[in-house]
Amino acid sequence: MDSDDDFMSAVSSEDDILPDDSDNDDLSGAEDFDFDDEPDPDLGMSKDIGRKRVAYDISFKVYQPADIQKQQDDLINEVNMILDISKEEAAILLRHFRWNKERLIEDYMDAPPQVLEAAGLAQEPTSLPRLEVKPGFVCDICCEEGPGLASFAIKCGHRYCVDCYRHYLSQKIKEEGEAARIQCPSDGCDLIVDARSLDLLVNPELKERYHELLNRTYVEDKDTLKWCPAPDCQNAIECGVKKKDLDKVVPTVSCLCAHRFCFGCILSDHQPAPCELVKKWLKKCADDSETANWISANTKECPKCNSTIEKNGGCNHMTCRKCKHEFCWMCMGLWSEHGTSWYSCNRFEEKSGTEARDAQAKSRVSLERYLHYYNRYANHEQSARLDKDIYTKTEKKMVQLQKESGMSWIEVQYLNSASQALQTCRQTLMWTYAFAFYLARNNLTEIFEDNQKDLEMAVEGLSEMFEKPVTELADPKLKVEIMDKTSYCNKRRIILLDDTAQNLADGRWTFNVELTGSAPTSGGPSNRR
Amino acid sequence: MALPKRIIKETERLLAEPVPGISAVPHEDNLRYFDVEIHGPSQSPYEGEVHFAVRYRWRGIFKLELFLPDDYPMTPPKIRFLTKIFHPNVDKLGRICLDVLKNNWSPALQIRTILLSIQALLGAPNPDDPLAPDVAKSWKENEQAAIATAREWTQKHAVPN
């Protein structure tokens, strides 16, 4: 079975606004999976949907553990047939070539011995691995000998007793988490222990672990595959977005487990901000740079002992608590030099004083600007958390509502979608503030801020309705209002994301920080508020 | 727990046919714990004081401790310098950065081969893969001065008493 290039069209498309009903209809099989890794964020038309896909959407596909296994098996079978080598050897070769089948076949055709050696395979003809009892055998690991001591060796002939071999393999698998590159126990021997030899030696539990680890290397070896980072989720996501495209798209994907995350950086959904801004923002929020900023805006240092002083009232006559140095808060000069003009510093208008004041003012403005965006960012983050709490209560509300108003389960689902919309929109809003912090001021920014304002107002409106007590929720009028507001919120979110993503793809945003890649950086910091 | 045959055989051979410049003696009350002495290799700053007439006035002798964990030889022995040494791949606690003691360990390796590797490491410090960054830095910036320091430390700490 080898149909190709229709995985590009098999996308979870515009209905990912409600993550819980994400489609699994295109999961039917792994065989329609194309192994060419073409860079294709696919921002344009989609063949099977036949209408314009929204700009922020990117194509991806979710694979469950069985799919991943099947993909590997298919590839192994194919190489096994084309190159006339055993399946175990095919698997080792494929792993060595990071599952690039074409390159493997090409290189192998050119020079089989070199390829085999580099991958850790012997060149002798294949024979079934088996245990042997050799007369006069002494195990180099445990130094045991004697008649009837079963021993094992892979093709290199480094022979050890079965117990040691077993012990060695379980050490590698259990303690070191190694699977794809378990080498012969002999020092300096690069030959790889293949899966069939392993199956012969170890117990079923270890065998299972071994194959699990092998599966893992398959996903980790391929750039187009990534594990879903949600706890206990075993699915992998395939997406064609390349690292170099990350300044143009925010590749948000959603797993079958309903977890939504960015394929570029594995953090949870951070649309509309591109990965690099997110990284910068998180670092800015996490590190001490802003503490330093606050200190420089609000404190001065004692001119003598350099202790940091915050002036919280009183006159300009400062006496340092530590070194007892007396100075003027205004000019930082010695208090004794002030002579008779005590309590009104006549050196205030001097040049040095003006400069000091300017430096302080500048520092305050940039601090205030940061705090403006940070407060709103943090507020939405917290509200999203609170909305989640409310949702757990809502579930109870829904049950209660069914009892009290006689509504059916399906009729109270509107609360569920309202809650989902609230959380998704808040997540988006949160990142719009981080995004806006790095935006230079221009017309696009005005439009962006309008969109942001609209979404924010809608979300706050919905949030308010959502908190009403059950008795009011039963009112059919309110129900209609909530449903309207929910879909309005979702629509506003799409409009905002669509706009930002389109401009990002076209490289139209101007940021006040340097973004690696092709993003324009002109306009720069002069546009700060 | 009875001592595995492998350890008994290795110990026997270490005592019967010792490696030149290396000695490893197990404790009587714990046969997995060894007192090790390694002579600084010649032509290295760990060699000791060379005197033309007698070749050596004294020799740099480094004490190490070696412990064989329960799952030896599946896991490598644990080894640590007890004598202070100025070397880019040995930190101030005496821990050693050596590939065969970590991921390149093979159960077919032995105490004997490991100690030889450590002796070779003394002869060929590798400042590009440092465990003691400050030592490695001085090694890369001014090798002559670093070697002089290593010699000085050898004189100070690795003298036989």
Interface residues (C-beta under 8 A of the other chain):
Chain A: D140 I141 C142 C143 E144 H158 Y160 C164 H167 Y168 Q171 E175 P185 S186 D187 G188
Chain B: P4 K5 R6 I8 K9 E10 D71 P73 M74 T75 V100 S106 P107 A108 L109 T113
